[in-house]
């Protein structure tokens, strides 16, 4: 099994960020404690609710923080607008803003170990993964800086004696509302293009994982981002997040999180006639055809669902196996899942780390118990581990479920944990019908040695990202979006910056000729 080898590629923009870029640009963040929040450029203890951060591997409270209040939203947004004006951020030339983004990328890279340690403590993820996420965030800032420097406006074809140009301008203040599963990467994916576009940004990080966003704001300070352009307001989504989205002067919301939250934010955006980007949930199919390289496919399926303990929007949580190889492949998947090593994220041998929080583990457990009661067969897992050293942590065993129909709840709802449902299919038509029978459309994996079939299926499955004979490979250069209830709008890619801008068309007369009514 090559799961471990696959883990090396996790979330790394392919070919972009494995070289040591930062050695000559190393800026260490000189702040030891991170228990202050950043409201409009001012660091201070928050006056909002107490956030107790629990290490999910040990159950210990490792840090506390007072979050932001709804009043802080007004201060942060007003300061963002003022900072754009006073620093001239939006008027700076692209290469000037890019220089700051390059420095932020280098400073993230110089602080990658600290970011990784903090994120592992906060979310339970393996250090290997959190380090990869930190490096990916650094690469996002570098890529965005390069894209900004080489972006062009469009001279549109005139239909008369005039010049017409389509240009882009910043929106103003952007709200970035993020989930807990990959904090530094989610933050970078929003903050880098929004700043590049000339905006100010207010991050509302998740209550379960606020620390890395605060460290990112320190890094941005260190790298010379003008004060006030970035605020970080930890706190509950239903108060602080809601107030931020509704704020009159917030011109765009960029949201990553669950579909039901995304729907609520979509309603707010509709009321304000405000652009919104939604990166939402998934129930992604991974498909194994009879002609696949089965060693690769089995490893890929296991990695697709069980890496990050299944807490990934793109987790391959619905596994479809062609009928004639169904029993054999299912047996290998069960064997592989049982062999995965559970443990704390700090142990280099760990493959499946604890879930983000005990409450989330309980949710996952309930989903599996409900499926069991509804008649599903739990072929492995379906319980907490019994090892004494894992009792304090929010662990859940890698779980494989069969004997279900694609219409069952466990096949339709996102579990966001280490739980795969496995279903047989007869032929391509049957497969496509089952794969598309979902409200989600985020990702899909196809394992086959027939490239024509791979192409046909890739075109027929409704998903924003398709992997053929691979899974969870990412490049910051490649756009990412969900379709159906998995999202709205696109992040990443060269055009990612555009989604944080308003388009404006300008006509300039060249002839001096009077318009038809001028002589009237
Ligand atoms: P969530 O929707 O509960 O929370 C996400 C963020 O929204 C948090 O910061 C939260 O505090 C805030 N929030 C909650 N209610 C709010 C409200 N009423 N108004 C404003 N903000 C509010 O999601 P989560 O549990 O943090 O993350 C898991 C979900 O995120 C999963 O569904 C997963 O699939 C999804 N996700 C999607 C992607 C993607 O790119 N498509 C990536 C990662 C995670």
Boltz pocket constraint, residues with backbone or C-beta under 6 A from the ligand:
constraints:
  - pocket:
      binder: B
      contacts: [[A, 177], [A, 178], [A, 179], [A, 180], [A, 181], [A, 182], [A, 204], [A, 205], [A, 206], [A, 207], [A, 235], [A, 236], [A, 237], [A, 238], [A, 239], [A, 240], [A, 241], [A, 242], [A, 245], [A, 256], [A, 257], [A, 258], [A, 259], [A, 261], [A, 262], [A, 264], [A, 265], [A, 278], [A, 279], [A, 280], [A, 281], [A, 282], [A, 312], [A, 313], [A, 314], [A, 414], [A, 416], [A, 442], [A, 482], [A, 486], [A, 487]]
      max_distance: 6.0
